[in-house]
Amino acid sequence: MEERKIRVAITQGDTNGVGYEVILKVFSDPNILELCTPIIYGSPKIASYHRKALNLEVPYTIINHAEEARDGRVNLLACFDDEIKIEIGQPSQEAGAAALKALDRAMTDYRSELYDVLVTAPINKATIQSPGFHFPGHTEYIETSVGEGEKALMILMNETLRVALVTTHLPIKDIAKAITKEGIVEKATIFHKALKRDFRISSPRIAVLSLNPHAGDNGLLGSEEKDIILPAIEELADKGIQAFGPFAADGFFGSGAYDHFDGVLAMYHDQGLAPFKTIALESGVNYTAGLPIVRTSPDHGTAYDIAGKGIADENSMRQAIFTAIDVFRNRQFYDEPLQNPLPKLFHEKREDGDKARFARPKDMIRKEKEGAENEQGEHAADKKTVTES
């Protein structure tokens, strides 16, 4: 029996941005359907508008429930029937509301295990705000919705560079007080696990960036490096996590030092993302680590300035889909040996203080002892019989 393909849920994002354009462009190549079964959470009317306006010949099948999705097809799940005014390149509350409806439906379906991985097209963080969405972005919303109490970690990545963030969507004035030793240790620990489980790196090396210019210049430009970041790195070492630094961000990226590490932990959003997007914008992927759900997105925004012009590059969306599939498979590979572990071995300590030795369960020892006694009894009876004869 042929194995079912990985089901990839894709939310439409802001309907006035480039979301539908990059989604439709990706699936204009039918070969991707050999890798996965896409389920686009959105609106058939809005999708049809964008397809016609961009002159993209991409066939899709309209479904009303994720259970109806079929392999070998682009499945478009109708999340709502409302008439939405489309204003290409313009932010609007209607577009924000439409994006949230698709997200909410995707979260509901994930809880019912109706797909395997999630890819989100870009939203406008301002227009999506509502009583049902009061988060700085996708990451925090998904963590609250389906995180099961786990903490999310934002990672921007491509094939050669992975940048994670200690703090995410914070005003610059609030960053310094948000940097704590505990926060760095928590994020680095999540990062380390993701590098091993999600990306199959057996012994990850993590570079930790400084907060201040020149790594604080021995306290001249700030004490966070000495008081917070270095103690965090030392605690990580005690936990068996290879973390190095703190490195001044400018020299670290400018010299290409990131090539020597499996991941880079930046203190705040622009410190990590500005150099990353300079290096890897067209192939970059935003990956949310640390949660039960596998979620990725392209590393660009709604791109209102080029929306509707047919010039948006779909490669980041394509890489987001590929990354989600890879992480899903890597997790299966990593978790498989742990699903049926060998029976526990019981240990007991010698009375003479020698090292612990393997010991059999007590019931096994008792049965063997009883068997030995019975055998001795049989031998004694045989011996008596021979003597009497």
Secondary structure, 3 states (H helix, E strand, C coil): CCCCCEEEEEECCCCCCCHHHHHHHHCCCHHHHHCEEEEEEECHHHHHHHHHHCCCCCCCEEECCHHHCCCCCCEEEECCCCCCCCCCCCCCHHHHHHHHHHHHHHHHHHHCCCCCEEEECCCCCCCCCECCECCCCHHHHHHHHHCCCCCCEEEEECCCCEEEECCCCCCHHHHHHHCCHHHHHHHHHHHHHHHHHCCCCCCCEEEEECCCHHHHCCCCCCCHHHHHHHHHHHHHHHCCCEEEEEECHHHHHHCCHHHHCCEEEECCHHHHHHHHHHHHCCCCEEEEECCCCEEEEECCCCCCCCCCCCCCCCHHHHHHHHHHHHHHHHHHHHHHHHHCCCCCCEEECCCCCCCCEEECCHHHHHHHHHHHHHHHHHHHHHHHHHHHC
